[in-house]
Amino acid sequence: MNKPPTILVVDDQPVNVRILQRKLEKEGMIVVTASSGVEALERIAVSKPALVLLDVVMPGMDGVEVCRRLKEMPGTEDVPVIFITAKDSRENKLAGLNAGGADYITKPIDLDETLARVNTQLRIRENHRKNLDLQNRLADARQSAAVGAITQGIAHNLNNLLGVVVGYVDLLKTASDNPVLVRRSSELIDKAVKRMVKIVQQLSTIATDERPHIVKVPLDDSIEGAIRRFVGDYKVPAQVKVLNPKPGMVIETNIETFEDILGRLLINAWESYPDNVSASEKIIELEVVPEVDDGVLEIRIHDQGQGIDPEVEDHAFEPFISGKTAVGRGMGLTVARHGVRTLGGEIWLERRRSGGTTARFTHPMAQPVRLY
């Protein structure tokens, strides 16, 4: 059985309080009363009402100030306030609504209208709470689904890689007299183990919620560093053309995270081309678009590759979603999105009309100050 709602009635005129109290109690509600603004705040702190009926004009602290303080108190900011005002007091009505009031009734009070307005606000608040609860449950479900997908993907990929290792170990046992086969098998085992290590490292990157160390850096230097790391780390003879460079522009970022994001997006662009396309034909462009929003820049990476596979388009940032067949791939975009979000930005993949894909991500020029 649901507990009846508690209504706080605040008015410096006792007769108004008694009339409202009788009407609301007759409808099964619990009524708490106060005759001043100070007393109202004391009652609110103790009774935690579901709704407040509040007279605007009272000696000392008026109703508008009571409402303003109520909205600032932790735990009561969502309590609806219905103001009681004089019929011709337009200024009081506006002041009350601007202070956070949900509705108002006018004097002389119509009890049936008042009850209808109270019930309406109680339903609105209950629906709001249900929506918040649903949103929280959906967020938990998404998180659980993401964790499940990561866990399933890791298990699948590690099992495949372990299968590769076991297979070549068995081959080594029977081919000890064949140096060429031994060397080849050892190289493939080493490659599989390195992929396994990389998966674990990527998982560690996603799992951490630590705030990265932020410094001021020239944007062009960070982009050049990212391109050097991309070419060196991935060992590809890539040429990246920087469009619209911004000499002298400074951003606040974590250099390691920023360069890692760019490197992952650049290798994604590189791998979008078919294997039979030569390195000189693999066109990758990096475009800087400053001030797409107030204090926000956008970096876009364009390629003319095969475009987004329709089968993975809606899940491109999920772990182990990849158009590649090689075992152990598929977390690059997941890690890139995590890095972008830790820096206060967002990331998207889009089809290009001319063919290929554009990966774009936003980044604040200056990191917001966090209060601890």
C-alpha positions, 0 to 999 in steps of 0.5 A: 500500500502506497504511503499518502503524500505529505503536503506542507501548507504555509500561510500566515493566515490561520483560517487559510491553513485550516481550510486547506488542511481539512480539504487535503486530509479529507482526501487522505493526504498528510498535512503539515502546517507552518505560519512563516517562512522560517518555520516552513524551512524547518518543517521542510527539513523534517517532514520532507513533503511531496508538495508545498502550498506556499503563500507569497506575501508573508511578514519576514521571509516571503514565499518567494525567498522560501521557494528559492531556498527550498530549491537550493536545499539538497534533497528538496530541489524537485519538490513542487511548490504551488504559490498562493497569490492575490488575484491581481498580483501579477508581479508576485505570480511571475516572481514565484514562477521565476523562483522555481514555483510549479504553479499558483492559485489565487485568493479567494481559494477554490478548494476543488481547483486547488485539489486538482492542481495539487494532484496534477503536480503530484502526478508530474513529480511521480512520473518524473521520478519514474523516468529518472529511475528508468533512465538509471536502469537503462544506463545500468543495462547499457553498462552491463551490456558493454561489460558483457560485450567486452568480456565476451569479445576478450574471451573469444579473441584470447581463445582464438589466439591461444588456439594459434599458440597451441597449434604452433607449439604442437607443430614445434614438437613434431618439427624440431629437425626443421629449422625453417619451420621452427623459426616460422612457428616461433615467429607466429607464436610471438606475434600471437602472444604480443596480440594477447598482451595488447588486448590486455593493455587496451582493456586496462585503458578502458577500465580506468576512470582516472583523470589524465594529466592536462597541460597546455600544448601547441596543437600543431606540435601534438598533431605532428607528434601523433603522425610520427607515432602513427607511422612509427608504432604501426610501421606503415609508409603513410603520408598524412596531409594536414589541412587547415593547420593552426600555427600558434594555437594552444589547447589543454590536453593530455599529450599521450591520450591525444596522440593515441586517439589520433594514431588509432583513427589514422590506422583505421583510415589506413586499414580502410583501403584494400590490400591491393592499393599501394601506399602512395594511393592511400590518401589520408587527410587530417583537417583542423576545424576550430571553434565548431562550438564555443571553446571547442575545436574539431579534428577530422580524418578523411580517407577514400577507402572502402567506407563503413561496412553496413554490417558494423556501421551502428556498432563501430565503437563497440569492442571487437567490431571490425571488418578485418579478419585477423584474430585479435583486432577490433578494440582500436575505436573503442579505446579511441572513444574512451580517450576522447570522452576522458578529454571532454569530447565526442567522436563520430564516423560518417560516410563521405559522399565522394567515397570513404569515411570521415572520423571526427572528434571534438576537443575543448580548447581549455579543460573545465576546472573540476572541483573536488 
